[in-house]
């Protein structure tokens, strides 16, 4: 792909036609994230499982599904679009 980039004056700058590598650095954006292993998918969409806020029925730990939208991933983490159903610090099932 041909691109045009401005390079400051530098005696070691690349010569015309010389191949170079360009790394794009995205601005840091704070967002809610969960481990990738917490992300589940089925026919109805993408979701995570969290401990239920409802009273335990006595049949083991109750969990509930929260639908999420993954906006990116890096280093084993999935960034999520804002949702009122998850807050920082909420435990998620990673199994």
C-alpha positions as CSV (number, residue, x, y, z in Angstrom):
1,X,0.0,0.0,0.0
2,X,1.4,3.4,-0.9
3,X,1.3,6.1,1.8
4,X,2.8,9.5,2.3
5,X,4.4,10.3,5.7
6,X,6.2,13.3,6.9
7,X,9.6,12.5,8.4
8,X,11.7,15.0,10.4
9,X,15.1,15.8,9.0
10,X,17.4,13.1,10.1
11,X,20.6,11.9,8.4
12,X,19.5,8.3,8.9
13,X,16.0,8.7,7.3
14,X,15.1,6.2,4.6
15,X,16.0,6.8,1.0
16,X,13.2,7.2,-1.6
17,X,11.9,3.7,-2.6
18,X,13.5,2.0,0.5
19,X,11.1,-0.3,2.3
20,X,10.1,0.7,5.8
21,X,7.8,-0.5,8.6
22,X,5.3,1.8,10.2
23,X,3.7,1.1,13.5
24,X,0.4,2.9,14.2
25,X,0.0,3.9,17.8
26,X,-3.6,4.4,18.9
27,X,-4.4,6.8,21.7
28,X,-5.0,5.1,25.0
29,X,-8.7,4.9,25.7
30,X,-10.0,3.7,29.1
31,X,-12.7,1.0,28.7
32,X,-14.2,-1.8,30.6
33,X,-12.3,-5.1,29.9
34,X,-12.6,-8.7,30.8
35,X,-10.3,-11.7,30.3
36,X,-10.9,-13.3,26.8
37,X,-11.7,-16.6,28.5
38,X,-14.8,-14.9,30.1
39,X,-16.3,-14.2,26.6
40,X,-18.9,-16.7,25.5
41,X,-20.9,-16.8,22.3
42,X,-24.0,-18.7,21.1
43,X,-26.7,-18.2,18.4
44,X,-28.1,-15.1,20.1
45,X,-24.9,-13.2,20.6
46,X,-21.8,-12.5,22.8
47,X,-22.0,-12.6,26.6
48,X,-20.3,-13.0,29.9
49,X,-21.6,-14.9,33.0
50,X,-21.6,-13.2,36.4
51,X,-22.8,-14.2,39.8
52,X,-26.6,-13.8,40.0
53,X,-28.0,-11.0,42.1
54,X,-31.0,-13.2,42.7
55,X,-31.2,-15.4,45.8
56,X,-29.5,-18.8,45.5
57,X,-32.0,-21.6,44.9
58,X,-29.9,-24.1,46.7
59,X,-28.9,-25.9,43.5
60,X,-25.4,-24.6,43.4
61,X,-24.0,-21.2,42.5
62,X,-26.4,-19.2,40.4
63,X,-25.1,-17.1,37.5
64,X,-26.7,-14.8,35.0
65,X,-25.9,-13.9,31.4
66,X,-25.0,-10.4,30.5
67,X,-24.9,-9.6,26.8
68,X,-21.8,-7.6,25.7
69,X,-20.3,-6.1,22.6
70,X,-16.5,-6.7,22.2
71,X,-14.8,-3.6,20.7
72,X,-11.2,-4.9,20.7
73,X,-8.8,-7.3,22.2
74,X,-5.1,-7.3,23.3
75,X,-2.9,-9.3,25.5
76,X,-5.6,-11.7,26.6
77,X,-8.2,-9.0,27.4
78,X,-11.4,-8.1,25.6
79,X,-12.5,-4.4,25.6
80,X,-16.3,-4.0,26.0
81,X,-18.7,-1.3,24.8
82,X,-20.3,0.5,27.7
83,X,-23.2,-1.3,29.4
84,X,-25.1,-0.5,32.6
85,X,-25.1,-4.2,33.4
86,X,-21.4,-4.4,34.2
87,X,-19.3,-2.2,36.4
88,X,-15.5,-2.2,37.1
89,X,-14.8,-4.9,39.7
90,X,-17.8,-7.2,38.8
91,X,-16.7,-10.8,39.0
92,X,-17.0,-12.8,35.7
93,X,-16.9,-16.5,35.0
94,X,-13.7,-17.4,33.2
95,X,-14.2,-21.1,32.8
